[in-house]
Amino acid sequence: MKAKLMLLGVSALCLSGVAGTFACSEAVKAKARDFIDNEKQFHLGFLPTEQSNPITATLEEDFSRSLLDGVKCLQRGDRQIPITMRHVFTGEKFEKLVQSMVQTLKAPKGRIIFSGCGATGRLSILLESMWRDFFHRRASELSPAERALADRSASIMTGGDFALIKSVESFEDSIPGGERQAAALNVGEGDTFVAITEGGETSSVLGTLRYAAAHGARCFLVFNNPAYLLRTRLDRCREAIENPKVTVLDIYCGSMGLAGSTRMQATTSEQLLGSCALEAALCRVLPRFARETASDYTVAFEKLLSTLESPETRADIAGAIAFEKALYAKGGRVTYFADDCMLDLFTDTTERSPTFMLPPFRSTDERNLAQSWAFVKNPLHDTVACWQALFHRDVRCLEWTRADYAQPGMPPLKKNQLPKISRACLMKYPIGNEVTPERYAGVASAAVIVRAGAPDAAFEAKAREQAKPFGETRLFKVCAADASPLEVWKHLAVKLTFNNLSTGTMVAMGRVAGNWMSWVSISNKKLIDRGIRLLVELGRIDYEEAAQRLFAAEEWVESQDWTGKETPCAVQVALARLRAEKRH
């Protein structure tokens, strides 16, 4: 209801003073023509990850019938994953990846480095954290030399660690920016370098891979689209795929359950691959832990899917969707309290902003911005200590200067302002146990305590104490998952559960049309193309007109003052205007 009311408001605003026939400025026409003529490498409608999946074509309809039917529809998409991964896990390239990791760990120096952007950047951080967390949790069972292996993993997130909690615009389009981040981490000989990009075309990730290959690292490229499509259509992909120094793992498992939302099946399959490879390497270097790992990764994953599909788990997810939908519909806010699954929740809640055009997390310096619908806090630590507990290392934020951004091919400065993505900026997001009355004062609010795994009395007691000012406190238990050294299945259980919870909530609130995201940010070139194609699909217009309408809507949105309010989605503004014109 809130989404429909907001759409009506947007329609009225953007049609104000318009006679009913679409017109746009010459500047908008030029911008649209430039994108059509000069950004063909970002016209990605040919990729399966950008297309509608027939398996979930009835997603909107199923959710309108019942939340339980909607959850069942969403989960169908995940069943595509083991079909592909069964062959991947038994293939020689997966074995080559594991052997390279083992070789790195047995050498005197060298690191296993993961690189990604957006959802895969957050995955890269998670994989490094899972590795480090093992040596923290099991320290009493390890010798000093074994504990030192904790520092043998690292990650590169496009835009730095800051991008874990807030999308950093334009960085993913820059190959030189990716190269610069890899150089800062001193990637080179002895390292096993794993570049992960959902669709295989993210420029910044390919930039990190280019640097790693040129400086002697053993390189692997993981993506979720047919390699032949990428090789034949996109120059940057051809360079990476045909590089003899790069081993390609194409783990294509079909289109996304929500069209274009690569945080779904693409990133899930990549998390499955990366975490299982890392655990396999660990168990070969420290063989006494091999008895704790799965003998067949595909079977273990299918078991987890079956648990998530149980009537009890589906009912829990549907109940959580109903609760969040009702809270958001009256302008309320959810604050998740978490500890050992906090990074997993960051991935989900941060991705909600560009995927569904929700307000992003707000820092203590951004009082004029709308509050995020959902937030994540840890009741056990203050913010600074919380980051240390999450990473088991110092944060790696970008401290680039204006001169750095002036280099060729680097991310452009928006309004000539340096992006606020430094370590100091990151610490202004109160994710720890600081009091945050803005999350509950004067609005409907809920504190949701998230438990993944065995109960933790100390954590839950602290969480309940800090949840007292909130309007309501709920405990949400993620389904039980098999144990393993790196807690592979627990982390996947959290990811899959919250994929369904957050996506299902947005479908139920009208932010999905069919199985397409209809509220989407246009913060980079891939998302601009996605927004244009959505207008083509839903508005039945050609690509050029859709581009003009989208850029005209963006121009209008940027001309308005949204202080203290949610900035509307340019795609929805354009779609509302188009539909209103057709009615008139």
C-alpha positions as CSV (number, residue, x, y, z in Angstrom):
1,M,0.0,0.0,0.0
2,K,2.8,2.4,0.9
3,A,4.5,1.7,-2.4
4,K,1.3,2.3,-4.4
5,L,0.6,5.5,-2.6
6,M,4.1,6.7,-3.1
7,L,3.8,5.9,-6.8
8,L,0.6,7.9,-7.1
9,G,2.3,10.8,-5.4
10,V,5.3,10.6,-7.8
11,S,2.9,10.4,-10.8
12,A,1.1,13.6,-9.6
13,L,4.4,15.4,-9.0
14,C,6.1,14.6,-12.2
15,L,3.0,15.3,-14.4
16,S,2.5,18.7,-12.8
17,G,2.2,21.3,-15.5
18,V,2.6,18.8,-18.3
19,A,0.0,18.7,-21.1
20,G,0.2,14.9,-21.4
21,T,2.7,14.5,-24.2
22,F,6.2,13.5,-23.4
23,A,8.9,16.1,-24.0
24,C,12.5,16.4,-22.8
25,S,15.3,18.8,-23.0
26,E,18.0,18.8,-25.6
27,A,20.5,17.9,-22.9
28,V,18.5,14.8,-22.0
29,K,18.2,13.8,-25.6
30,A,22.0,14.1,-26.0
31,K,22.6,12.1,-22.8
32,A,20.3,9.3,-24.0
33,R,21.9,9.3,-27.5
34,D,25.4,9.2,-25.9
35,F,24.4,6.2,-23.7
36,I,23.0,4.4,-26.7
37,D,25.9,5.1,-29.1
38,N,28.9,5.1,-26.7
39,E,28.1,2.7,-23.9
40,K,27.2,-0.4,-25.8
41,Q,29.5,-2.4,-23.6
42,F,27.0,-1.8,-20.8
43,H,23.9,-2.9,-22.8
44,L,23.5,-6.2,-21.1
45,G,20.0,-7.4,-22.0
46,F,21.5,-10.4,-23.8
47,L,22.9,-11.9,-20.6
48,P,20.7,-14.5,-18.9
49,T,21.4,-12.9,-15.4
50,E,19.6,-9.8,-16.8
51,Q,16.6,-11.7,-18.1
52,S,13.3,-12.9,-16.6
53,N,13.3,-16.5,-15.3
54,P,10.2,-18.5,-16.4
55,I,10.5,-20.6,-13.2
56,T,9.4,-17.5,-11.2
57,A,7.3,-15.7,-13.8
58,T,4.3,-15.8,-11.5
59,L,6.2,-14.3,-8.5
60,E,4.0,-11.2,-8.1
61,E,0.8,-13.2,-8.7
62,D,1.9,-15.9,-6.2
63,F,2.6,-13.3,-3.5
64,S,-0.8,-11.6,-4.1
65,R,-2.4,-15.0,-3.5
66,S,-0.6,-15.8,-0.3
67,L,2.8,-15.1,1.2
68,L,3.5,-18.8,1.6
69,D,2.9,-19.3,-2.2
70,G,5.2,-16.4,-2.9
71,V,8.0,-17.9,-0.7
72,K,7.6,-21.2,-2.5
73,C,8.0,-19.5,-5.9
74,L,11.1,-17.6,-4.7
75,Q,12.7,-20.8,-3.5
76,R,12.2,-22.6,-6.9
77,G,15.0,-20.5,-8.3
78,D,17.6,-21.9,-5.8
79,R,17.0,-25.4,-7.1
80,Q,18.8,-24.5,-10.3
81,I,22.1,-24.1,-8.3
82,P,22.9,-27.8,-7.4
83,I,22.3,-28.9,-11.0
84,T,25.3,-26.8,-12.1
85,M,27.4,-27.1,-9.0
86,R,27.4,-30.9,-9.0
87,H,29.5,-30.7,-12.2
88,V,31.6,-27.8,-11.0
89,F,32.7,-29.6,-7.8
90,T,33.8,-32.7,-9.6
91,G,35.6,-30.7,-12.3
92,E,39.3,-30.2,-12.8
93,K,39.1,-26.4,-12.5
94,F,37.6,-26.6,-9.0
95,E,40.4,-29.0,-8.0
96,K,43.0,-26.6,-9.5
97,L,41.5,-23.7,-7.4
98,V,41.8,-25.8,-4.2
99,Q,45.3,-26.9,-5.0
100,S,46.4,-23.4,-5.7
101,M,45.0,-22.3,-2.3
102,V,46.9,-25.2,-0.6
103,Q,50.1,-24.3,-2.4
104,T,49.7,-20.7,-1.2
105,L,49.1,-21.7,2.4
106,K,52.1,-24.2,2.5
107,A,54.5,-21.6,1.1
108,P,56.3,-19.2,3.5
109,K,54.2,-16.3,2.3
110,G,51.3,-15.5,0.0
111,R,47.6,-15.0,0.5
112,I,44.2,-16.2,-0.8
113,I,42.6,-13.0,-2.1
114,F,39.0,-12.6,-3.1
115,S,37.9,-9.6,-5.2
116,G,34.3,-8.5,-5.9
117,C,31.9,-5.5,-6.3
118,G,28.5,-5.0,-4.8
119,A,27.1,-8.3,-3.6
120,T,30.3,-10.2,-4.6
121,G,32.4,-7.6,-2.9
122,R,30.5,-8.2,0.3
123,L,30.9,-11.9,-0.4
124,S,34.7,-11.4,-0.7
125,I,34.8,-9.7,2.6
126,L,32.6,-12.5,4.1
127,L,34.9,-15.2,2.8
128,E,38.0,-13.6,4.3
129,S,36.1,-13.1,7.6
130,M,35.0,-16.8,7.6
131,W,38.7,-17.8,7.2
132,R,39.9,-15.5,10.0
133,D,37.0,-16.3,12.3
134,F,37.9,-20.0,12.2
135,F,41.4,-19.3,13.7
136,H,39.7,-17.0,16.3
137,R,37.0,-19.5,17.3
138,R,39.3,-22.6,17.3
139,A,42.5,-20.9,18.7
140,S,42.8,-23.2,21.6
141,E,43.1,-26.2,19.3
142,L,45.9,-24.6,17.2
143,S,49.6,-24.1,17.5
144,P,51.1,-20.6,17.2
145,A,52.3,-21.4,13.6
146,E,48.8,-22.6,12.7
147,R,47.1,-19.5,14.2
148,A,49.4,-17.4,12.0
149,L,47.6,-18.7,9.0
150,A,44.7,-16.4,9.9
151,D,46.5,-13.6,8.1
152,R,46.9,-15.6,4.9
153,S,43.5,-14.4,3.4
154,A,42.5,-11.0,2.2
155,S,39.7,-9.3,0.2
156,I,39.1,-6.4,-2.2
157,M,35.7,-4.7,-2.1
158,T,35.2,-2.2,-5.0
159,G,35.1,1.1,-3.2
160,G,36.8,-0.3,-0.1
161,D,35.3,-1.7,3.1
162,F,33.0,1.3,3.3
163,A,30.9,-0.2,0.4
164,L,30.0,-3.1,2.7
165,I,27.3,-0.9,4.3
166,K,26.6,1.7,1.5
167,S,26.8,1.4,-2.2
168,V,29.7,3.6,-3.7
169,E,28.4,5.0,-7.0
170,S,30.4,4.7,-10.3
171,F,33.3,2.7,-8.9
172,E,32.2,-0.5,-10.5
173,D,32.6,1.0,-14.0
174,S,36.3,1.8,-13.5
175,I,38.9,-0.8,-14.6
176,P,41.8,1.6,-13.4
177,G,40.1,2.0,-10.1
178,G,40.1,-1.8,-9.6
179,E,43.8,-2.0,-10.6
180,R,44.6,0.7,-8.1
181,Q,42.9,-1.2,-5.3
182,A,44.8,-4.4,-6.2
183,A,48.1,-2.4,-6.2
184,A,47.3,-1.0,-2.8
185,L,47.0,-4.6,-1.5
186,N,50.3,-5.5,-3.2
187,V,48.8,-8.5,-5.0
188,G,51.5,-10.6,-6.7
189,E,53.6,-13.7,-6.8
190,G,52.6,-16.5,-4.4
191,D,49.0,-15.2,-4.1
192,T,45.9,-17.1,-5.2
193,F,43.6,-14.5,-6.6
194,V,39.9,-15.2,-7.0
195,A,37.9,-12.5,-8.9
196,I,34.2,-12.9,-8.4
197,T,31.7,-11.0,-10.5
198,E,28.0,-12.1,-10.6
199,G,27.5,-11.7,-14.3
200,G,31.1,-11.8,-15.4
201,E,31.3,-8.2,-16.7
202,T,32.0,-5.9,-13.7
203,S,34.8,-3.6,-14.9
204,S,36.3,-2.9,-11.5
205,V,36.7,-6.6,-10.6
206,L,38.2,-7.3,-14.0
207,G,40.6,-4.4,-13.3
208,T,41.8,-6.1,-10.1
209,L,42.2,-9.4,-12.1
210,R,44.2,-7.6,-14.8
211,Y,46.6,-6.3,-12.2
212,A,46.9,-9.6,-10.4
213,A,47.6,-11.6,-13.6
214,A,50.2,-9.0,-14.7
215,H,52.0,-9.3,-11.3
216,G,52.4,-13.0,-11.1
217,A,49.4,-14.2,-8.9
218,R,47.7,-17.5,-9.8
219,C,44.4,-16.1,-11.1
220,F,40.8,-17.5,-11.2
221,L,37.7,-15.8,-12.5
222,V,34.3,-16.9,-11.2
223,F,31.0,-15.7,-12.8
224,N,27.5,-16.9,-13.5
225,N,26.8,-16.4,-17.3
226,P,27.7,-18.4,-20.3
227,A,31.4,-17.6,-21.1
228,Y,30.8,-17.6,-24.8
229,L,28.3,-14.8,-24.6
230,L,30.7,-12.6,-22.5
231,R,33.6,-13.4,-24.8
232,T,31.8,-12.6,-28.0
233,R,29.9,-9.5,-26.9
234,L,32.0,-7.6,-24.3
235,D,35.7,-6.5,-24.9
236,R,36.7,-6.4,-21.3
237,C,35.3,-9.9,-20.7
238,R,37.1,-11.3,-23.7
239,E,40.4,-9.9,-22.5
240,A,40.0,-11.6,-19.1
241,I,38.5,-14.9,-20.3
242,E,41.2,-15.4,-23.0
243,N,44.1,-14.4,-20.7
244,P,46.2,-17.6,-20.5
245,K,47.1,-16.7,-16.9
246,V,43.5,-16.9,-15.8
247,T,41.5,-20.0,-15.0
248,V,37.8,-19.5,-15.7
249,L,35.1,-21.0,-13.6
250,D,31.8,-20.4,-15.5
251,I,29.1,-21.6,-13.0
252,Y,26.1,-20.5,-15.0
253,C,22.9,-21.7,-13.3
254,G,20.2,-19.9,-15.1
255,S,18.4,-16.5,-14.8
256,M,17.7,-14.9,-11.4
257,G,14.6,-15.6,-9.4
258,L,14.1,-11.8,-9.5
259,A,15.2,-10.6,-12.9
260,G,18.5,-8.8,-12.8
261,S,18.9,-9.3,-9.0
262,T,22.3,-11.1,-9.1
263,R,22.4,-11.1,-5.2
264,M,20.1,-14.1,-5.6
265,Q,21.2,-17.3,-7.4
266,A,24.4,-15.9,-8.9
267,T,26.0,-14.8,-5.7
268,T,24.6,-17.8,-3.8
269,S,26.4,-20.2,-6.2
270,E,29.5,-18.1,-6.0
271,Q,29.4,-18.2,-2.2
272,L,28.9,-21.9,-2.3
273,L,31.9,-22.3,-4.6
274,G,34.2,-19.9,-2.7
275,S,33.5,-21.2,0.8
276,C,33.7,-24.8,-0.2
277,A,37.0,-24.3,-1.9
278,L,38.4,-22.4,1.0
279,E,37.2,-25.1,3.5
280,A,38.7,-27.9,1.3
281,A,42.0,-26.1,1.3
282,L,41.9,-25.6,5.1
283,C,41.2,-29.3,5.6
284,R,44.2,-30.3,3.4
285,V,46.6,-28.1,5.2
286,L,45.1,-29.0,8.7
287,P,43.8,-32.5,7.9
288,R,42.5,-33.2,11.5
289,F,39.6,-30.9,10.7
290,A,38.7,-32.9,7.5
291,R,36.3,-35.1,9.5
292,E,34.1,-32.0,10.1
293,T,33.6,-31.1,6.5
294,A,31.0,-32.5,4.1
295,S,32.0,-35.4,1.9
296,D,29.8,-34.2,-0.9
297,Y,29.2,-30.4,-1.1
298,T,26.3,-30.7,-3.5
299,V,24.5,-33.2,-1.3
300,A,25.1,-30.9,1.7
301,F,23.7,-27.9,-0.2
302,E,20.6,-29.9,-1.3
303,K,20.0,-30.9,2.3
304,L,20.1,-27.2,3.3
305,L,17.6,-26.3,0.6
306,S,15.3,-29.1,1.8
307,T,15.4,-27.7,5.3
308,L,14.6,-24.2,4.0
309,E,11.7,-25.7,2.1
310,S,10.2,-27.4,5.1
311,P,6.7,-26.2,6.1
312,E,8.0,-24.8,9.4
313,T,10.8,-22.7,7.8
314,R,8.6,-21.5,5.0
315,A,6.0,-20.4,7.6
316,D,8.7,-18.6,9.6
317,I,9.8,-16.7,6.5
318,A,6.3,-15.8,5.5
319,G,5.5,-14.6,9.0
320,A,8.6,-12.4,9.0
321,I,7.5,-11.0,5.6
322,A,4.1,-10.2,6.9
323,F,5.5,-8.5,10.0
324,E,8.0,-6.3,8.0
325,K,5.5,-5.4,5.4
326,A,3.0,-4.2,8.0
327,L,5.7,-2.2,9.8
328,Y,7.0,-0.5,6.7
329,A,3.5,0.3,5.5
330,K,3.0,2.6,8.4
331,G,6.4,4.2,8.1
332,G,8.2,2.0,10.6
333,R,11.7,0.7,10.9
334,V,13.4,-2.6,11.7
335,T,16.7,-2.8,13.5
336,Y,18.3,-6.3,13.4
337,F,20.5,-7.2,16.4
338,A,23.2,-9.7,15.4
339,D,26.6,-11.0,16.2
340,D,28.1,-13.9,14.3
341,C,25.9,-13.4,11.3
342,M,26.3,-9.6,11.1
343,L,28.3,-9.6,7.9
344,D,25.6,-11.7,6.2
345,L,22.9,-9.2,7.3
346,F,24.9,-6.3,6.0
347,T,25.0,-7.9,2.6
348,D,21.2,-8.3,2.6
349,T,20.3,-4.9,4.1
350,T,22.8,-2.9,2.1
351,E,21.7,-4.6,-1.2
352,R,18.0,-3.6,-0.5
353,S,18.9,0.1,-1.2
354,P,19.9,-0.1,-4.9
355,T,17.8,-3.2,-5.6
356,F,14.5,-1.7,-4.4
357,M,15.4,2.0,-4.2
358,L,15.2,2.2,-0.4
359,P,17.0,4.8,1.7
360,P,20.5,3.7,2.5
361,F,22.1,3.6,5.9
362,R,22.4,7.0,7.4
363,S,25.5,8.3,9.2
364,T,25.6,10.6,12.2
365,D,26.5,13.4,9.9
366,E,23.4,12.9,7.6
367,R,20.6,14.0,9.8
368,N,18.9,15.5,6.7
369,L,18.5,12.2,5.0
370,A,15.7,9.7,5.4
371,Q,16.3,6.8,7.8
372,S,16.9,3.4,6.3
373,W,14.0,1.0,6.6
374,A,16.3,-1.6,8.1
375,F,19.6,-1.4,10.0
376,V,22.0,-3.8,11.7
377,K,23.5,-3.4,15.2
378,N,25.7,-5.5,17.5
379,P,24.8,-5.2,21.2
380,L,28.1,-6.6,22.4
381,H,30.6,-3.9,21.1
382,D,30.8,-0.2,20.3
383,T,31.2,0.6,16.6
384,V,35.0,0.7,16.5
385,A,35.3,-2.6,18.3
386,C,32.5,-4.1,16.3
387,W,34.4,-3.7,13.0
388,Q,37.4,-5.3,14.6
389,A,35.3,-8.2,15.8
390,L,33.7,-8.6,12.4
391,F,36.8,-8.6,10.3
392,H,39.5,-9.8,12.8
393,R,41.7,-7.1,11.0
394,D,41.8,-3.4,10.5
395,V,39.3,-1.9,8.1
396,R,40.5,-1.2,4.5
397,C,38.9,2.0,3.3
398,L,40.0,4.2,0.4
399,E,41.7,7.4,1.4
400,W,42.2,8.7,-2.2
401,T,42.9,12.3,-2.9
402,R,41.5,14.6,-5.6
403,A,44.7,13.9,-7.6
404,D,44.0,10.2,-7.5
405,Y,40.5,10.7,-9.0
406,A,42.0,12.9,-11.7
407,Q,43.9,9.9,-13.2
408,P,42.5,8.6,-16.5
409,G,39.7,6.1,-16.2
410,M,39.2,6.6,-12.4
411,P,35.6,7.0,-11.0
412,P,34.2,10.4,-11.7
413,L,33.6,12.8,-8.8
414,K,29.9,13.6,-8.3
415,K,29.4,17.4,-8.2
416,N,33.2,17.7,-7.9
417,Q,33.1,16.4,-4.3
418,L,35.3,13.6,-2.9
419,P,33.2,10.6,-1.9
420,K,32.9,10.2,1.8
421,I,34.2,6.6,2.0
422,S,37.2,6.9,4.3
423,R,37.7,5.0,7.6
424,A,36.6,8.0,9.5
425,C,33.4,8.2,7.5
426,L,32.7,4.5,8.1
427,M,32.9,4.9,11.9
428,K,30.1,7.4,11.7
429,Y,27.6,4.7,11.1
430,P,26.6,3.5,14.7
431,I,26.5,-0.3,14.1
432,G,27.6,-1.0,17.7
433,N,25.9,-0.7,21.0
434,E,25.6,3.1,20.9
435,V,22.1,4.4,21.7
436,T,20.3,5.3,18.5
437,P,16.9,6.9,19.3
438,E,16.4,7.8,15.6
439,R,15.7,4.1,15.1
440,Y,12.6,4.1,17.4
441,A,11.7,7.6,18.6
442,G,8.3,8.8,17.2
443,V,7.9,6.0,14.7
444,A,6.7,2.4,14.7
445,S,9.8,0.3,15.4
446,A,10.9,-3.2,16.0
447,A,14.1,-4.8,17.2
448,V,14.6,-8.2,15.6
449,I,17.1,-10.4,17.4
450,V,18.6,-12.8,14.8
451,R,19.9,-16.1,15.9
452,A,21.9,-18.3,13.5
453,G,23.1,-21.5,15.2
454,A,23.1,-22.4,18.9
455,P,21.6,-20.0,21.4
456,D,24.0,-17.5,22.9
457,A,22.6,-16.4,26.3
458,A,25.0,-13.4,26.7
459,F,24.2,-12.0,23.3
460,E,20.5,-12.4,23.6
461,A,20.4,-10.8,27.1
462,K,22.4,-7.8,25.8
463,A,20.2,-7.5,22.7
464,R,17.0,-7.6,24.8
465,E,18.3,-5.0,27.1
466,Q,19.1,-2.6,24.2
467,A,15.8,-3.4,22.5
468,K,13.6,-2.1,25.4
469,P,13.0,1.3,23.8
470,F,11.7,-0.2,20.6
471,G,8.0,-0.7,20.1
472,E,8.3,-4.4,19.7
473,T,11.0,-7.1,20.1
474,R,11.0,-10.3,18.1
475,L,13.4,-13.3,18.0
476,F,14.0,-14.6,14.5
477,K,15.7,-18.0,14.3
478,V,17.4,-19.0,11.0
479,C,16.9,-22.7,10.3
480,A,19.5,-25.2,11.7
481,A,22.4,-26.0,9.4
482,D,25.1,-28.6,9.5
483,A,28.3,-27.6,11.2
484,S,31.6,-27.3,9.4
485,P,35.0,-25.7,10.1
486,L,34.2,-22.4,8.3
487,E,30.5,-22.6,9.1
488,V,29.8,-22.8,5.4
489,W,26.2,-24.0,5.7
490,K,25.2,-21.6,8.5
491,H,26.3,-18.6,6.4
492,L,24.5,-19.9,3.4
493,A,21.4,-20.5,5.5
494,V,21.4,-16.9,6.6
495,K,21.9,-15.7,3.0
496,L,19.1,-17.8,1.5
497,T,16.7,-17.0,4.3
498,F,17.2,-13.2,4.1
499,N,17.2,-13.3,0.3
500,N,13.7,-14.7,0.5
501,L,12.6,-12.4,3.4
502,S,13.7,-9.1,2.0
503,T,12.8,-9.9,-1.6
504,G,9.4,-11.3,-0.5
505,T,8.7,-8.2,1.5
506,M,9.4,-5.9,-1.5
507,V,7.2,-8.1,-3.7
508,A,4.4,-8.0,-1.2
509,M,4.7,-4.2,-1.0
510,G,4.4,-3.7,-4.8
511,R,8.0,-3.0,-5.7
512,V,8.2,-5.9,-8.2
513,A,6.2,-6.2,-11.4
514,G,5.9,-9.9,-12.5
515,N,9.3,-11.0,-11.5
516,W,11.1,-7.8,-12.5
517,M,12.5,-5.2,-10.1
518,S,10.4,-2.1,-10.9
519,W,12.0,0.1,-8.2
520,V,15.7,0.2,-9.0
521,S,18.5,2.7,-8.5
522,I,20.4,3.9,-11.6
523,S,23.7,4.4,-9.8
524,N,25.9,2.8,-12.5
525,K,25.9,2.1,-16.2
526,K,24.6,-1.5,-15.8
527,L,21.7,-0.3,-13.7
528,I,20.9,2.5,-16.2
529,D,20.6,-0.1,-18.9
530,R,18.5,-2.3,-16.6
531,G,16.2,0.7,-15.9
532,I,15.8,1.4,-19.6
533,R,15.0,-2.2,-20.5
534,L,12.4,-2.3,-17.7
535,L,10.7,0.7,-19.3
536,V,10.9,-1.0,-22.7
537,E,9.3,-4.2,-21.2
538,L,6.6,-2.6,-19.0
539,G,5.9,0.5,-21.2
540,R,6.0,-1.2,-24.6
541,I,8.3,1.6,-26.0
542,D,11.6,1.4,-27.9
543,Y,15.0,1.6,-26.2
544,E,15.7,5.2,-27.3
545,E,12.5,6.6,-26.0
546,A,12.9,4.7,-22.8
547,A,16.4,6.1,-22.4
548,Q,15.1,9.7,-22.9
549,R,12.3,9.1,-20.4
550,L,14.6,7.7,-17.8
551,F,17.2,10.5,-18.0
552,A,14.3,13.1,-18.0
553,A,13.0,11.5,-14.9
554,E,16.5,11.6,-13.3
555,E,16.8,15.3,-14.2
556,W,13.5,16.0,-12.5
557,V,14.4,14.0,-9.4
558,E,17.7,15.8,-9.1
559,S,16.0,19.2,-9.4
560,Q,13.8,18.7,-6.3
561,D,14.5,19.0,-2.6
562,W,14.2,15.7,-0.8
563,T,15.5,16.8,2.5
564,G,14.2,14.4,5.2
565,K,12.2,12.4,2.6
566,E,12.8,9.3,0.5
567,T,14.2,10.2,-2.9
568,P,11.9,8.6,-5.5
569,C,13.1,6.1,-8.0
570,A,13.7,7.7,-11.5
571,V,12.5,4.5,-13.1
572,Q,9.2,4.7,-11.2
573,V,8.9,8.4,-12.0
574,A,9.4,7.6,-15.7
575,L,7.0,4.7,-15.6
576,A,4.3,6.6,-13.7
577,R,4.5,9.4,-16.2
578,L,4.3,7.1,-19.2
579,R,1.3,5.3,-17.8
580,A,-0.5,8.5,-16.9
581,E,0.1,9.9,-20.4
582,K,-1.4,6.8,-21.9
583,R,-4.5,7.1,-19.7
584,H,-4.9,10.7,-20.8
